[in-house]
Amino acid sequence: MLRLFLIRHGETEWNSLNKYQGTRDIPLSCTGIKQAKLLADRMKNYKIDAVFSSNLLRAYETAENISKTGNIPLGIIPQLREINFGEWEGHTTGELKKLYGEDYERFLIQPHKYNFPGEGSMQAVQARMKKAIEIITDKHCRGNIAVVSHGGVLKILILTLLNMDLGFYKSFWLGNTSLSIIDRKDTGNWVLSLLNDSNHLQISSPSKQPSIS
């Protein structure tokens, strides 16, 4: 059986300010570094065979903690990067409502039917995430694999592996350093056994964070 440990990166300063990060290469904040260390301690309880990370710094720094703590090989998969939000990046939700009005509201209501400013449709992002999983499964047909990425693309990945419609994108949230576990059975079907679990955190994280960065 192949088990994927899907992990969102630790908190950044832009998370705490509720700014869209997208492809901006923002490092972990002091809080995010603490979160990553707590997560790495938790991951020692699992026999992780490999860690894969987005090429963006906030994900890589989170993954590096897991890798170093458990002496686990770490690889970078650029396809795991966050959605490219183009000119939205660096702006808060409030600013985007003022700048883009009804256009931004359409995204909030039906993100799965919206074309992102920097990347196109959610289906285009989905195709990228399918490629990321293909890279991982080509290397590992069994075992425990940690995948450190971003809130928006991880939600798309979970829906894709479960053969669920992208319209459910808004129906769940992934917090900073949250852990979700999904298993590929011998039948080839994927089964979700854990979603958005952050029991390893012993510190308070800001509640106002964009679910897509």
VOFI-221227 format. One record per residue: residue in one letter; x, y, z of N, C-alpha, C in turn. Coordinates in steps of 0.05 Angstrom, whole numbers, plus 5000, padded with zeros to 4 digits. Example, Ala and Ser with C-alpha at 12.3 -4.5 7.8 and 13.67 -1.06 7.14 Angstrom:
2
a526448865156524649105156526449345156/s525749555142527349795143525850015157/
END
This chain:
213
m501749765000500050005000501850255000/l500950454985502350714985500750905002/r502051035021500751225039502151495035/l500451695029501451975026500752135050/f502652275062502252455084502352735072/l499952855068499753105054499853335075/i501853515072502353715092502453995080/r500954175092501154455084503554575099/h504854765086507254895098506455045123/g508555115139508155275163507355565157/e506655705177505755985174507956175165/t507156365149508856585140507756845150/e509257055148508257325155505857395138/w505957325113503657385095501157235103/n501456995114499156855125497857015147/s499557115165498457255188497157525180/l497957625157496857875146494557815127/n493957565122491757475105492257565076/k494757555067495457625040495657375022/y494857404997495257184978498157164972/q499256924974502156874969502656764941/g501056554934501456434908504256344903/t505456444881508156364874510356544886/r509556744903511556914916513156734936/d515756774937517456594953517856704981/i515856674997515856785024516856575044/p518756635061519756445081517856405104/l518356205120516856165145517356395164/s515256455179515556655201516656505226/c517156645247518156515272516056315281/t513556385279511456195287511455955268/g511856005242511955785223514255595228/i516555695236518855525242518255355266/k516955465287516155305310514155085302/q512255155285510254965275511654735260/a513554805243514954605228516554405245/k517754515267519254345285517354155300/l515054255308513054085322512053865303/l511553945278510753745258512853535254/a515353615252517553425247517753225270/d517353325295517353145318515052935315/r512853025307510552845303511152635281/m512352725260512852545237514852325244/k516352355266518152145274516651885282/n514051925288512351695296511651515272/y512051615248511451465224514151385210/k514051165197516451075183516351195154/i517251445152517151595127519551505110/d518951425085521051335067522251565051/a520751765045521751995029519952235034/v521152475030519652725032519952865005/f517652964995517653134971516453404977/s517653604965516753884971516454044946/s514654244948514554454929517254594928/n517754744906520254894904520055164917/l517855234929517555494943518555464972/l519855674981521455675006519855585030/r517355685032515755625056515155325058/a514855195036514354905036517054755040/y519154845027521754715029522754725058/e522454955071523454985099521854795117/t519254765112517654575127518554285123/a518954215097519853945090522653885101/e524354085101527154045110527253965139/n525454075155525254005183524653705186/i522753605170522053325171524353155162/s525653235140527953085129530253065149/k531053295160533353295179532753145205/t530253175215529553045240529552745238/g528552645215528452355211530552245193/n532452405185534552315166533352185141/i531452325129529852225107530652375081/p530952235059531552375034529352575026/l530252805016528453025008528753094979/g526553094964526553164936524653394931/i525353554910523653784902522153714877/i519553764877517753734854516454004848/p517354144828516354414822513354424818/q512154204808509254184803507654214828/l508854184852507454204877507154494887/r508154684871507954964879505055054880/e504655284893501955384897500855504870/i498255544870496955674847498255954842/n498556014817499656274809497256474807/f497156654826494956854827495557114813/g497857124800498457364784498457624801/e496957824791496958084805495558084832/w494157864838492857844864494957804887/e497257694880499257624900500257874914/g500357854941501158084957498958254967/h496458194958494058344967492458174987/t491058315004489158185023486458145009/t484857975022482157935011480658205009/g480858365030479558625030480458805008/e483058805002484158974981483058874953/l482958604950482058494925479158554920/k477558564941474758634937474458924927/k476159104937476059374929477159414900/l479259264894480659294868479159164845/y477958924851476758764829473758724832/g472558804854469658804857468358544850/e466458554831464858324824466458094812/d468658164799470357954787471457774809/y472457904830473557744853471357604868/e469057724870466757584883466057334868/r466157334842465557094826467556864833/f470056944838471956744846471256624873/l470456794892469856704919467456514919/i465556574901463056404900463556144886/q464956144863465355904847468255894837/p470155844855472955844847473555634826/h472055414825472655194806471855274778/k470355494775469555584748471055844740/y473055914755474356164751477156124738/n477956314722480756304711482556474728/f484456354741486356494758488056694742/p488656924753490057134738492757034726/g494156864741496756784732497056504720/e494956344722495256054715492955944698/g490856074696488555964681486655824700/s485355614690483155484704484155304726/m482355234744482955034765483654764752/q482454704729482954454715485854444706/a487054684699489854694691491654634715/v490854734738492354674763492054374769/q489754274766489253984771491053814754/a491353884728493153734711496053734721/r496853964731499553984743499953804767/m497853794784498053624808497953334801/k496453264780496552984770499352904762/k500753084749503553034741505353004766/a504853164786506453134811506052864823/i503652764824503052504836504352284818/e504252324792505452124774508452104779/i509752334784512652334790513152174816/i511452214836511852074862511351774859/t509151704846508451424844510251264825/d511551404807513551274790516051194807/k516551354827518851294845518151104867/h515651114877514850964900512050834895/c511950574892509450444889508250364915/r509950354936509050284963510550464983/g509750455008511250595029509750845039/n511150985057510051235069511551475058/i510151645044511351875031510152135041/a511852315051510952585059511052775036/v508852925032508653115010508053395022/v509953575020509553845032508954045010/s506654165012505754344991504154575002/h502054654989500554894994497554844996/g496155015011493354975016491654934991/g491955114972490155104948490554854932/v493154794926493654564908493154304923/l493654294949493154044964490153984964/k488454184966485554144965484754024938/i485954134917485354034890486353744887/l488653694899489753424897488053214912/i487153284936485353104951482853044935/l481553254925479153214910479653034885/t481953084872482552924848482952634854/l484552574875485052294882482552144891/l480752294903478252174912476052174891/n476752264867474852284844472452444851/m472852664866470752854873470853094855/d468553214852468253454835469753694848/l471053854831472554084841470654294854/g468054264850466154444863466154424893/f467354204903467554174933470054324944/y471454474927473854614935473454784961/k471254914963470655094985469654945010/s469254685008467954545030469754465053/f472354505050474154435072476554615072/w477954615094480154795099482654635107/l485054725100487554605109489254815123/g489754785149491254975164494254935161/n495755125171498655115169499754875184/t501454725171502654465180500554255186/s498154285175496154075179496953825164/l496153605175496753335163494253205154/s494253115129492152955117493452695107/i492152475110493252215101491352085081/i492452005059490851865038492351615029/d490951395027492151135021491351044993/r493250934978492550804953492450504958/k490150384957489750104962490849944938/d491049684942492049514921490149504897/t487649584902485649604880486149854862/g487850034872488350284857486750514867/n484750464884483050674895484450824918/w483951084920485051244942482851274964/v483751254989481951275012483151475032/l481551675039482451885058481951785086/s484151785103483851695130484251915151/l485252145143485652375161485652625145/l484352835156484153085141484653325160/n486553495153486953745166487453715196/d489153525204489653475232492153635241/s491853785262494053955272494453915302/n494053665311494353605340497153645350/h499053655332501853685340502453975349/l500754165342501354445348500654505377/q502554615391502254695419502254995421/i501955135399501955425399499455515384/s498655755388496355875375497155985348/s495555915327496056025301493856225294/p494456435278492356625270490056485256/s487656565263485256445251484656555223/k485656795217485056925192487256865172/q486956645157488956575137487556505111/p488656585088487356505063487756205059/s485556075050485655785046487155705021/i488255895007489355844980492155944978/s493755924999496556004996498255845015/
END
